[in-house]
Amino acid sequence: MKLHAVELPLGRSHALPRTSKIVLVIIFGTLIFLTIIPVFYPLLGYPLYLLKNSSSSKSSSTYDISEELQASIRISEGENCDIFSGEWVRNPDAPYYTNTTCWAIHEHQNCMKYGKPDTEYMKWKWKPDGCELPVFNPAQFLEIVRGKSLAFVGDSVGRNQMQSLICLLSRVEYPIDVSYTPDEKFKRWKYTSYNFTIAYFWTPHLVKSKEREANGPTQTGLFNLYLDELDEEWTTQIEEFDYLIISGGHWFYRPSVFYENNQIVGCHFCLIENVTDLTKFYGYRKAFRTAFRAINSLENFKGITFLRTFAPSHFENGMWNQGGNCVRTKPFRSNETALDGENLELYMIQMEEFRTAEREGRKKGKRYRLMDTTLATLLRPDGHPSRYGHWPHENVTLYNDCVHWCLPGPIDTWNDFLLQMLKMEGARSHQERLHSGDRKMRFQ
């Protein structure tokens, strides 16, 4: 419908025709809308269907689940769906941020900046068997974690996930740096509008460790691992957090000397005379056992511990330091590969130690949850930086990176998992409050 210009009869007191009134209302409403747009700038450009389930801001630090949010949690009908078992499917709507819209991307994972030629690695999403996993909704996430705190504990792959989370949340708000130290290995970020804090604690071996030799047998350093001693850089800091995501893996491939009770008990590929090679699996198991023991011993820690399981690397045609690379351009199907060999062993060690810690922790009121990212990660050989973590002409000694993940990229799905698990925690707490109320009514 074409709207014609309206000439207003200045200087007359006659009432305006009805059509003129309608047009004036439209014009006035448009001016108001254009005036208030800047207030909502952080949400501009965000797909409305992702924001439709978001609740309005609350002054309370406790998030009460609305009926609408409870509906969004139910991702399948009938039996519960295992969100960690499935396939990768095309997603033409991705990515939801870029290297120009998010400052948190580490240079070595900035595949867009450094020209990774095939960009299809960004165009996939995880499809669980029997249900749909919702795409990450930053407004909903921030509302759920209002007034809370989240700590990532682990190595640089854990930091990779934290940076992914910051980028996904950047469509709503950027955090401010509130770190207690200038050391980049221990960062804290705060979302002031939501009083939500993210922290990162660097602990590549999870236990106390120090470099013994700079080079070592593989030119990557030889480390002393004190397998029965806590890494107090993180164990003394986490009691205040509501959520803890712990992970670890690839640093245990490096040569290490194992200590227990301040005595050498063995090593992994240390090549030291009269020291028994117990393999990396021994150190891996003992390190997770000690880390979980530390969590269970913290009397004031009331949060939830998530174990993010091992993320396999994808070197082909050679080891990481022997020309190995990751040049595939699409995901595997689940029937095209399998978790086996060392990857399977590391995964099973994690599962066994997690179950033991969960069982022991339950006696003390501790809560553990499994974020099983291993299968989804195994199927994504196309999502690594490879050699696209720096400019080709730079005179740097960097091997092809088939361990970390491009941002944006497959690792964003780990935060899809995280949001879904937090929603389920909210639903669980809601049900517990309801059951508690029922019990009070029955026994009054």
N, C-alpha and C positions, 0 to 999 in steps of 0.2 A: 504494500500500500504506500503510495507516495504522499508525503506530508507537504502541503503548500505553506509558504510563509504567511504569517498572520500580521495584519496591520492593526495596531491598537489605536483606537480613537482618543488621542490625548486631549485633556481638558474637558472631557465629558464625565458625567456622574452616572450614566446609564449602566445597568448591569451587563456584564459580558455574556455573549452567547455560550451555551453549554459546551460546544466544540472548542471554543477558545479556552475555556477553563481547563478542559482536559489536556490541551496542548501545553498550557502553562505549568500544570502539575508535572507533566512528563519532563519538561525542560528543567524545572526546579529540582526534581528528583535526580536527574542526570548530573546536575551540578554538585549536589550533595555527595553522590556516589564517587565522582572524580576527586572530591576533596578528601574523602576518607580512605581512598586506596592506599596511600603511603603507610597508613597504620598497619595494614595487613600485608605489607610487602613480602615478608618472609614466606608467605604461602602462595605467592603468585607463581603461576606455571606448574603448580603441583596438581596432578590429576585429581579431579573432584571425587572419583570413585574410591580413591585411597584415603580421602579425608572424611568420607561420609560417616565412618564408624567412630570418629574421634569425639571424645567428650570435651565439653568446655572446661576451662581452667578452674581448679578448685583451690581454695585457700588452705584446705586441710592437707597434711602430708600423707594421709591415708587415702588410697584410691579405692572407692567403692564401685564394684562392677555393676554397670547398668544392664538392663535387659538386652539392649542393642549390642553391647560388647559381648555379653554371654553368647548371643547368637553368632557373633563373628568367631568365637572360639570353636564352635562346633564345625569342624572341617570335614566331617564325614557322618553319614547316617549309619545307624546300627553299631557294629563293633568298633572299638577304638582303632584308629588308623596309625600305623607306624610311619611317622613322617620321615624317618631316616632310610627307608627302603623305597627305591623308585628308579626313575630314569630322568635324564635331562631332555627337555623339550624346547622348541623354538620360542623365543620371546621377543617379538619385534619392537615392543615398547621400551626395552632396556637400551642403554643404561639410564639410571636415574640421577646420575651426576657425571661430571667429566673432570679432566685434569685442570680445566680452567675455572670450574665452579667450586673446587675443593682444594684447600691449601694443605690438607693433612697427608697427602700422598707422598710417601718416601720416594726419593729420586730413583732408587733401584727397582721400584715397582711401578714407575710411571711409564707404562708401555705406550700410552697415547702420545706423550710428549716425545719419546724417543723413536717413534715411527714403526712400531710393530706392524708389519704390512697387512696381516690378516686381522680384521677387527671383528670377525664373527664370534670370537670367544666371549664377547660381551652380550651376545644375543640369545642367551639360554636361561632357562629357569628350571628349578627342581620340581618334578612332578612325582609325589609319593604314590605308591600303589594303592588305589582305592579311595583317594581323596585329593583335594587341592591344598597346597600350602600357600597361604596368602602372601602377596608381595609385601615387602617391608613398608610399614606405614609409620613414618617418623613422628607425626603428631600423636598417634596412639601410643607409640613407645614412650615418648617423653611424659605423657600423662600417667602411664602406668608406673613409671619410676620417679614420679614427683616426690621430692623430699628424701630420696634414697641415694645409694652409692654403689658403684660397681668397680671391682678390681680385676685386672688381667694379670695373671702371674705365670711367667714362662719366658720363652725365648723370642726371637724376632718374628716368628710366625704368629705368636700371640699378639705381638705389637701390630702385625699386619691386619689382624682382625679388628683391633681397637681403631686403627686408622680407617678401616672400612666403615665401622660404626659411626665415627665422626663425620665421614663423608655422607653417609645415608641420612644422618640427622641434620646436615647442613641446609636442607631444604626448609627447615623450620627455624633453627637457631645455630649460631656458632658459639662454642664455649670460650671461656677465658682461661688463661694459664694461671693456676693457683699452686704450682709446684713448690714443695718445701725445700728443694735443692736445685741448683743449676745443672746437675747431672742429667743428661738426656735419657739415662737408663731408668729414671724414676720420675715419671711425669704425672701431673694431676690436672684435670680440666673440669671446669664447672659451667653448667648451664644455669645461668642466674635466674632466668624466668621460671625455672622448674626446681631450683635448689637441688639439682642432680649433679653428682660428681663421678667422673671416670678417672681411674688411676691405672698406671702400668708399672709393674715391678719386674725388672730384669733379673732373671734367675735361670740361666740356660740349663743348669743341672738340677735345679730345685733344692739341692742340698748345698752345704758349705763346699766351696771349691776354690782353687787358685791355680794359675798357670805355673807349671813346673819348668818348662822349657819353651822358648818362643817358637821354635820350628817343630821339633819332634819328628817321629818317623814318617809322617805324611805332610810335613811342612805346614801344618795347621795348628801347631802347638801341642804340647803334652801337658795334661792337667792332673792335679791331685784332686780326687773326689773323696770327701769325708762322709761316707755313706750313712753314718749313724748320727751326724751332727746337723742341726738345723741351719738354714740360711737365714740369719736374723734380719737381713735387709728387708725381707718380706714378712717373716713370721711374727715380727714385733709390730707390724703395721696394720694387719688386716682385721683386727677385732672390731673395728668401727664400721666395717663394710656390710652392706645388706646382701650383696651378691659377689661371688668369687668364681672366676673362670680360670681353672688351672690346666696347663698343657705342657708338653715337652716331648722331645724326640730326637731331632737331628744332631744335636750336640753330642749325643752319646755314641755317635759313629766316630768321633775323634779319639785318638789315643789317650788313655787315662790310666792312672794308678789309683787303686782302690784302697782306702783306709777304713778300718773299723777299730774302735778302742785305741785310736792313735797308733795302730800298727798296720803295716802293709799286709793285705790279705790276698792280693792278686791284682790283675790289671786287664785292660783291653788293648791289645796290640801295642804294648809299651816297649817290647823288645829289650827288656832289662833282664840281665842274667839272674837266674834263680827266682824270678817272679812268675808265678803261674798265670797263664792267660785264661781268665774266667769268662771272657767274651763280654760284649756290651750288654747282653741280656741280664747278666748278674747285676751290673751297676744300675741298669734301668729299673729293675724290680726293686732293689733296695732303696733307690732314690725316691720312687713314688711311695713306697711303704713309709719312709721317714717323713715325707711331705704330708701324707694323710695323718700320720701320727701327730704331727705338729698341729694340724687343724683340730683334731679331736681333743687335743690337750688344752685348747684355748677356752677357758671357762666363760669369758665374756663374749665370745663370738656366737652370735645368734643368727647369722646369715645362712644363705643357701650356697653350697659348693657345687659348681658344675664342672665335671671333667669333660674337656673337649678332647676327643680321642685323636689318635695319631693321624697326621696327614701325609700320605706317601708322596715321595718325589717321583719324577718321571724321566729320569735320564735314560737315553737309548743310545746304542752304538758306542758305548764307552762309559767309564765312570766319570764322576764330576770333574776330576782333574786329569782325565785322559781323553778329552775331546767329546765327552758325552753331551747330548743336547736334547731338547724337547721341541720338535718342529711340527707336531701334528696340529691340524686346524679344526678338528671337531671332537666332541666327546666320544668316549666309548659307550656302547650299549652294555648293559649289565651282563649279557651273555658273551661279551667279547674279551673279557679279562676277569681275573679273580684275585682275591687277596690271598697271597701265598708267601712262602719263604720268610725272609726277615720281617717283612711288613706284617704278616700274620702273627709272627711270634711277638713282636712289639705290641700289637693290638691285644693279643690274648693276655699278656702280662698286665697291661693297663686294666683290662676287664676284671681279672682275678684280684688285683690289689684294690680296685675300686669297690668290688663287692664286699671284700673283707672290711675295708674302712667304713663302708655304709652300714654294715652289720654292727660293728663296734660303736660307730658314732650314734646309732639309733638309741643305744643305752644311755647316752648322755644328752639326748635331745638334738643331736646334730642332723642336718638335712643335706642329702646328696642327690644330685640329678646327673644323668648321663646325656651329654650332647654328642651323639654318635655321628660325627662328620666323616668317618673313614670311607664308607662306601661312596658317598657323593663325591668326595675328593679324589678317590681312586679313579673315577671315571672321567676326570678332566685333565688329560695331558696337554690340552691346548691352552690352558689358562696361565702359564708361567711366563715370566719376563724373557727367558732365554738370554739372548745378547742385547735385548732392548731395554737395558737399565742405564744406559749411558750413550753419549754420542759416539759414532763409529771412529771419529778422528781423535778421540781422547786417548792420551797415553796412560792408560790405567791397566792394571793386571786384575781382571775380573773374569771368573769362569762363567760359563753359561749357567744361568740361574733357573734350575728346574725344581726348586724347593719352595721359594716364596711365590706370591700370587699377584698378578696384575690388578691394579685398581683403576677403574671398576673392573670386576671380573667374578669368577666363580666363588671367591671367598665371601662375597656379599651375602650369599645364601646362608652362610653360618649365622648371620644376624637375622635372617628370616627364621631360622630355627630358634634363635634366642628369643625373639619376640613371641613366637608361638608358645614357647615353654613358659615365659613370664605370664602370658595370658592364662595358661593352664594353672599356674601357681595361684593366680588371682581367683580362678574358679574354685580351686581346691580350698583356699582360705574361706571363700564365701560359703561353701558347703559345710566346712567345719564349724563356722559361726552359726549356721542354721541348725546343725545337729546339736551343738552345744546348747542353743536356745531350747531345742526340743527336750533335751535331758533335764534342763532346769525346770521346764514346765511339768514334766512327768513326776519329778521328785519333790515338787513344792507341796 
